[in-house]
Amino acid sequence: MVARISCPAKTATQSGLGRTKSWLLEFMPDEAREIEPLMGWTGSGDTKAQVKLWFATQDEAIAYARRNNIAYRLETTKTGARRTQLYSDNFKSTRLGQWTH
């Protein structure tokens, strides 16, 4: 039972920073998924794979794992710098490309 602690990066369709500052603890699957022969659905007997716990900080997630004797793997993601750009910059006279209608 190994857990992964990470801070998920924002998705490609996400413009805001929601859920990018919280830390996620999720369990790695112990057994492979299998296809149910009658309906073709994917299933597994591993119920821990459904558990996702969110924490405000990395330290809280690590403390929870240690307190409950859960082996964990810490994954850090590199976040890009946010560029602040004003709408009025599109119409500056010093703009490199010309603005036309």
C-alpha positions in Angstrom: 0.0 0.0 0.0 2.0 2.9 -1.3 0.5 6.4 -1.6 1.5 9.2 -3.9 1.6 12.8 -2.5 1.6 15.4 -5.2 0.4 18.9 -6.0 -1.5 18.6 -9.3 -0.7 21.0 -12.0 -3.6 22.9 -13.7 -5.2 21.3 -16.7 -4.9 22.6 -20.2 -8.4 23.9 -20.2 -8.1 25.6 -16.8 -7.3 29.3 -16.7 -7.4 29.8 -13.0 -5.4 28.4 -10.1 -8.2 26.3 -8.5 -7.0 23.1 -6.9 -3.3 23.9 -7.8 -2.3 24.9 -4.3 -3.8 21.9 -2.5 -1.8 18.6 -2.0 -3.3 15.3 -3.0 -2.7 11.9 -1.4 -3.9 9.0 -3.5 -3.1 5.3 -3.2 -1.3 3.5 -6.0 -3.2 0.4 -7.4 -2.2 -2.9 -5.8 -3.8 -5.0 -8.6 -4.4 -4.5 -12.3 -7.8 -3.6 -13.6 -9.7 -6.3 -15.4 -12.5 -6.2 -18.0 -15.8 -7.7 -16.9 -16.8 -10.2 -19.6 -20.5 -9.7 -19.6 -20.8 -5.9 -19.9 -17.3 -5.0 -20.8 -16.9 -2.6 -17.9 -13.5 -2.1 -16.3 -13.3 -3.2 -12.7 -10.9 -3.9 -9.8 -11.1 -5.4 -6.4 -8.8 -2.7 -5.1 -11.0 -0.2 -3.3 -8.1 2.0 -2.0 -7.6 3.3 -5.5 -10.8 5.2 -5.2 -9.6 7.2 -2.2 -8.3 10.7 -2.7 -7.5 12.9 0.2 -6.8 16.7 -0.2 -4.6 18.7 2.2 -3.8 22.4 2.4 0.0 21.9 2.7 2.6 19.3 1.9 3.5 18.9 5.5 -0.1 18.0 6.5 -0.2 15.2 3.8 3.2 13.8 5.0 2.1 14.0 8.6 -1.1 12.1 7.8 0.8 9.4 6.0 3.3 9.0 8.8 0.6 9.0 11.5 -1.2 6.2 9.7 1.9 4.2 8.8 1.4 4.6 5.1 4.4 4.3 2.8 4.4 7.4 0.5 6.2 8.7 -2.5 6.5 12.5 -2.8 6.2 14.0 -6.3 6.8 17.7 -6.9 5.8 19.6 -10.0 7.5 22.5 -11.6 5.1 25.5 -11.9 5.6 28.1 -14.6 5.8 31.7 -13.9 2.6 33.7 -14.5 2.9 36.6 -16.9 0.8 39.6 -16.1 -0.4 41.2 -19.3 -2.7 44.1 -19.7 -5.4 44.4 -22.4 -4.2 47.9 -23.3 -0.8 46.4 -24.2 -2.4 45.1 -27.4 -2.8 48.7 -28.6 0.6 50.2 -27.7 2.5 52.1 -30.3 5.7 50.2 -29.4 4.1 46.8 -30.2 6.2 44.6 -32.4 3.4 43.5 -34.7 1.0 45.8 -36.3 -2.6 45.8 -35.1 -5.2 46.0 -37.8 -8.9 45.2 -38.0 
